[in-house]
Structure formats: structure tokens, C-alpha cells
Amino acid sequence: MSLATPVSPERVLAVIPARLASTRLPRKVLRELNGQPLLAWVVEAALRCPQIGQVVVAADSNEVAELCSIRGWRCLMTSPELPSGSDRLFAVSHEIDADIYVNIQADEPMLQPEQIAALLRPFADPTVPVTTLKVRCPEHSVGDPNVVKVVIAPNGRALYFSRSAIPFNRDGQQVTHWKHLGLYAYRKEALARFAALPPGQLEQIERLEQLRLLENGIDIYVGESPHDTIGVDTEEDLHLVAKLLARRKA
């Protein structure tokens, strides 16, 4: 890697795409979670991260924008027709200039500032275009297709992401499996290039958007997270996270 150079927090923008029209758990970003909206847990974690200079909620509804106004959070309205969080991130990049854009999912209330710091750390190397996170994968989750796994080169570069168990342990060797956490950070040029690319074949087969980057020769570097997260997609997830957050506070 190149000689480390610090990234100025003032040039790092965290974008939280807050889509109200979720399908599996309707209106989930506004659902009450231990006394405040689910979205509040995510925004406040981002605001506590010293490596981030700006935080903006990319809203697609007046209700989310109103919550942001009440809480004093910066908000930018984006089209409800945008198909993904990455597209919403790119839309924000047209309005707010930054060197690094951090895509933080609005349904990750267990997010902690240390995770964002780990995500940004590889950018000390000016040649790193995109980063994401990994955490040790529990053995019972290795075969679960809903848990995305990642394999990484010794220098931290992602080799592949898959819903399958990778690497496949044919001979029963000692192996560590890594779970992928869906936080991403992009240099501005890499984000623009990603947004201009059509979905790739591997991306469509695995239903993993990050494979579009690898298929087109855009490297992703993977930081190790000190904490796992649980994304909220169902009522069961919401109840589980409520218990875990209460336990953390206690």
C-alpha cells in the first residue's frame, strides 16, 4: 500500500438513504424502537463518529423529511423512483461535494461509530477506491444464503462475495469464514463510475450489488469490524434488536 495520508473529516459525507416504502416491514425507518424512531439510532451513531464531517439523510417522503426537521438533521429529498441506496447516494453526490461518500443503511440501528471508523481506515491509502466491512462469521451462519460471505487477499482486497460458503473447506482445514457487513464508502470518482455501470452477470446471479464493482475491475478493500450488526427487515428483527439495544444500554 502507499504511504498513509490522513483523510480530512470535513471531506467525508455520510449518506443515510431512508426509504419509507419498504416492503417486508412497511414504514420501518419510522417505527418506534426503544423510545425513538429506528432511523434516529442510525443517524445518531453517524453523528458520533469523529471521522465524519457531514451527515445527511436522503429521504424519499415528506414524513421522513419532517422527522429530520424536528430532530435538526440535515436532509435532502431524493426521487422515490430511485431503485437502490447506491443510486440515492449518487444523487446526493450531485448536490453535496465530498471526497468520500459513506453509504449507511437506515435499517441498521445497532451501528456503532467504531464500525464507521473501521470502514474509513483503508482510505489512508490514496489508491483505495471503495471500502466495506467484515466480521467473523459464526459457524452456524456459514451455510445460510441470507448471510453474505467474503474472501479477502492478504492486503485486504476483496476477492469475492457470495451467499455460498466461501472458501469451501474441502479437506476440513482450519479456516476462518468472514461475514460481510453492508456498509460501503466510495471515493467520488469510484461512486460515479459505479453508478454508470449496468448490472453485471454475477451481480444478477447472486443478487449482490457489490459484485458489479469486482466484475468491472474496481477494487473493494475490506476493514474488520469490531462489532456485528443486525439489519431490521421483519417484526422479529425489530423485537430482537430492541432487546439487544436495551441490554447494551444496561
C-alpha positions as CSV (number, residue, x, y, z in Angstrom):
1,M,0.0,0.0,0.0
2,S,1.0,3.6,-0.5
3,L,2.3,5.8,2.3
4,A,-0.6,6.6,4.7
5,T,-2.2,10.0,4.4
6,P,-5.0,11.2,6.7
7,V,-8.5,11.8,5.3
8,S,-9.9,15.1,6.4
9,P,-13.3,14.5,8.2
10,E,-14.7,17.7,6.6
11,R,-14.5,15.9,3.2
12,V,-16.3,12.8,4.4
13,L,-20.0,12.7,3.9
14,A,-22.2,10.0,5.4
15,V,-25.5,9.5,3.5
16,I,-28.3,7.6,5.1
17,P,-30.9,6.6,2.4
18,A,-34.2,6.5,4.3
19,R,-36.8,4.8,2.1
20,L,-40.3,4.8,3.6
21,A,-41.8,2.4,1.2
22,S,-40.1,-0.8,2.5
23,T,-41.9,-4.0,1.6
24,R,-41.2,-6.6,4.2
25,L,-41.6,-4.2,7.1
26,P,-43.6,-1.2,6.0
27,R,-42.5,2.3,7.2
28,K,-39.7,0.6,9.2
29,V,-37.4,3.7,9.4
30,L,-40.2,5.5,11.4
31,R,-41.1,2.5,13.6
32,E,-40.6,3.1,17.3
33,L,-37.6,1.3,18.8
34,N,-36.9,1.7,22.5
35,G,-38.4,5.1,22.7
36,Q,-37.3,6.7,19.4
37,P,-37.7,6.1,15.7
38,L,-35.4,3.4,14.2
39,L,-33.8,6.0,12.0
40,A,-32.7,8.0,15.0
41,W,-30.4,5.2,16.2
42,V,-28.6,5.2,12.9
43,V,-28.3,9.0,12.5
44,E,-27.0,9.5,16.0
45,A,-24.4,6.8,15.6
46,A,-23.1,8.5,12.4
47,L,-23.1,11.9,14.2
48,R,-21.0,10.5,17.0
49,C,-18.2,9.3,14.6
50,P,-15.3,11.8,14.7
51,Q,-14.1,10.7,11.2
52,I,-17.3,12.0,9.6
53,G,-17.7,15.7,8.9
54,Q,-21.2,15.7,7.4
55,V,-24.3,13.6,7.8
56,V,-27.3,13.8,5.5
57,V,-30.5,11.7,5.4
58,A,-31.5,11.0,1.8
59,A,-35.3,11.0,2.1
60,D,-38.0,9.9,-0.3
61,S,-41.0,11.1,1.6
62,N,-42.3,14.2,3.4
63,E,-42.7,12.2,6.6
64,V,-39.1,11.3,6.8
65,A,-38.1,14.9,5.9
66,E,-40.4,16.2,8.7
67,L,-38.7,13.9,11.3
68,C,-35.3,15.3,10.1
69,S,-36.6,18.8,10.5
70,I,-37.9,18.1,14.0
71,R,-34.6,16.4,15.1
72,G,-32.4,19.0,13.4
73,W,-30.8,16.6,11.0
74,R,-29.7,17.6,7.5
75,C,-32.0,16.1,4.9
76,L,-32.1,16.0,1.1
77,M,-35.1,14.9,-0.8
78,T,-34.4,12.3,-3.5
79,S,-36.7,10.7,-6.0
80,P,-38.8,7.7,-4.7
81,E,-38.2,6.1,-8.1
82,L,-34.5,5.5,-7.4
83,P,-34.1,1.7,-7.3
84,S,-31.4,1.4,-4.6
85,G,-29.5,3.1,-1.8
86,S,-26.4,3.4,-4.0
87,D,-28.5,5.3,-6.6
88,R,-29.7,7.6,-3.8
89,L,-26.1,8.1,-2.7
90,F,-25.1,9.1,-6.2
91,A,-28.0,11.5,-6.4
92,V,-26.7,13.2,-3.2
93,S,-23.2,13.4,-4.7
94,H,-24.6,15.8,-7.3
95,E,-25.8,18.1,-4.6
96,I,-23.1,17.9,-2.0
97,D,-19.5,17.8,-2.8
98,A,-17.2,15.5,-0.8
99,D,-14.1,13.3,-1.3
100,I,-15.6,10.2,0.3
101,Y,-19.2,9.2,0.5
102,V,-20.3,6.7,3.1
103,N,-23.4,4.7,2.4
104,I,-25.1,3.8,5.8
105,Q,-28.2,1.7,5.6
106,A,-31.2,3.3,7.6
107,D,-32.2,-0.1,9.0
108,E,-29.0,-0.8,11.0
109,P,-29.9,0.6,14.5
110,M,-27.1,-1.4,16.1
111,L,-24.5,0.6,14.1
112,Q,-21.6,2.0,16.2
113,P,-19.1,4.8,15.5
114,E,-16.3,2.3,15.7
115,Q,-17.6,0.4,12.7
116,I,-17.6,3.6,10.6
117,A,-14.1,4.3,11.7
118,A,-13.0,0.8,10.6
119,L,-14.7,1.4,7.3
120,L,-12.8,4.6,6.6
121,R,-9.4,3.4,7.8
122,P,-8.3,1.9,4.5
123,F,-8.6,5.3,2.8
124,A,-5.3,6.3,4.4
125,D,-4.0,4.7,1.2
126,P,-4.9,7.2,-1.5
127,T,-5.2,4.4,-4.1
128,V,-8.1,2.7,-2.3
129,P,-11.4,3.4,-4.2
130,V,-14.1,1.6,-2.2
131,T,-14.3,0.0,1.2
132,T,-16.6,-2.2,3.1
133,L,-16.6,-4.3,6.3
134,K,-16.2,-7.9,7.5
135,V,-16.8,-9.6,10.8
136,R,-16.1,-13.2,11.9
137,C,-18.9,-15.4,10.7
138,P,-20.5,-17.8,13.2
139,E,-20.2,-21.4,12.1
140,H,-24.0,-21.8,12.2
141,S,-24.3,-19.0,9.6
142,V,-21.7,-20.1,7.1
143,G,-24.2,-22.1,5.1
144,D,-27.0,-19.5,5.4
145,P,-27.7,-17.8,2.0
146,N,-29.1,-14.8,3.7
147,V,-25.6,-14.2,5.3
148,V,-23.2,-12.9,2.7
149,K,-19.6,-14.2,3.0
150,V,-16.4,-12.5,1.7
151,V,-12.9,-13.8,0.9
152,I,-10.0,-11.4,1.1
153,A,-6.5,-11.2,-0.2
154,P,-3.6,-10.6,2.3
155,N,-3.6,-6.9,1.5
156,G,-7.3,-6.5,2.4
157,R,-8.7,-6.5,-1.1
158,A,-11.9,-8.4,-1.6
159,L,-11.6,-11.4,-4.0
160,Y,-15.3,-12.4,-4.0
161,F,-18.6,-12.1,-2.2
162,S,-21.1,-14.9,-2.1
163,R,-24.2,-16.3,-0.5
164,S,-22.5,-19.6,-0.6
165,A,-19.9,-20.9,2.0
166,I,-16.6,-19.4,0.7
167,P,-14.0,-20.7,0.9
168,F,-15.3,-24.2,0.5
169,N,-13.4,-26.3,3.1
170,R,-12.9,-29.5,1.1
171,D,-10.4,-31.2,3.4
172,G,-11.6,-29.9,6.8
173,Q,-8.7,-27.5,7.3
174,Q,-8.6,-24.7,9.9
175,V,-10.4,-21.8,8.2
176,T,-12.0,-18.5,9.3
177,H,-15.1,-17.5,7.4
178,W,-15.9,-13.8,7.2
179,K,-19.4,-12.3,7.1
180,H,-19.9,-9.2,5.0
181,L,-21.5,-6.2,6.6
182,G,-23.3,-4.0,4.1
183,L,-21.7,-0.6,4.8
184,Y,-19.8,1.0,1.9
185,A,-17.6,4.0,1.4
186,Y,-16.6,5.4,-2.0
187,R,-14.2,8.0,-3.3
188,K,-16.2,10.3,-5.5
189,E,-14.7,9.1,-8.8
190,A,-15.4,5.4,-7.9
191,L,-19.0,6.2,-7.0
192,A,-19.6,8.0,-10.3
193,R,-18.1,5.1,-12.2
194,F,-20.1,2.5,-10.3
195,A,-23.4,4.4,-10.9
196,A,-22.7,4.5,-14.7
197,L,-22.2,0.7,-14.9
198,P,-25.0,-1.7,-15.9
199,P,-25.8,-4.6,-13.5
200,G,-23.3,-7.5,-14.1
201,Q,-24.0,-11.2,-14.6
202,L,-22.5,-12.2,-11.3
203,E,-24.4,-9.5,-9.5
204,Q,-27.7,-10.7,-11.0
205,I,-26.9,-14.4,-10.2
206,E,-26.0,-13.8,-6.6
207,R,-28.3,-10.7,-6.2
208,L,-25.3,-8.8,-4.7
209,E,-24.8,-5.3,-6.0
210,Q,-21.1,-5.1,-4.9
211,L,-20.2,-7.7,-7.4
212,R,-20.7,-5.1,-10.1
213,L,-17.6,-3.4,-8.8
214,L,-15.4,-6.5,-8.9
215,E,-16.7,-7.6,-12.3
216,N,-15.5,-4.2,-13.7
217,G,-12.1,-4.2,-12.1
218,I,-13.0,-1.7,-9.3
219,D,-11.2,-2.9,-6.1
220,I,-13.0,-3.1,-2.8
221,Y,-10.9,-3.1,0.4
222,V,-12.4,-4.7,3.5
223,G,-11.9,-3.4,7.0
224,E,-12.6,-5.6,10.0
225,S,-15.5,-4.6,12.2
226,P,-15.2,-4.8,16.0
227,H,-19.0,-5.4,16.1
228,D,-21.6,-7.4,14.2
229,T,-24.9,-5.8,13.3
230,I,-28.5,-6.9,12.7
231,G,-30.4,-5.2,9.9
232,V,-34.1,-4.8,10.6
233,D,-36.3,-6.4,7.9
234,T,-39.1,-8.1,9.9
235,E,-41.1,-7.7,13.1
236,E,-39.0,-10.4,14.6
237,D,-35.8,-8.4,13.8
238,L,-37.3,-5.3,15.4
239,H,-38.1,-7.2,18.7
240,L,-34.7,-8.8,18.8
241,V,-32.8,-5.6,18.2
242,A,-34.9,-3.9,20.9
243,K,-33.8,-6.4,23.4
244,L,-30.1,-6.2,22.3
245,L,-30.1,-2.4,22.5
246,A,-31.7,-2.5,25.9
247,R,-29.0,-4.9,27.1
248,R,-26.3,-2.7,25.6
249,K,-27.7,0.3,27.4
250,A,-27.9,-1.6,30.7
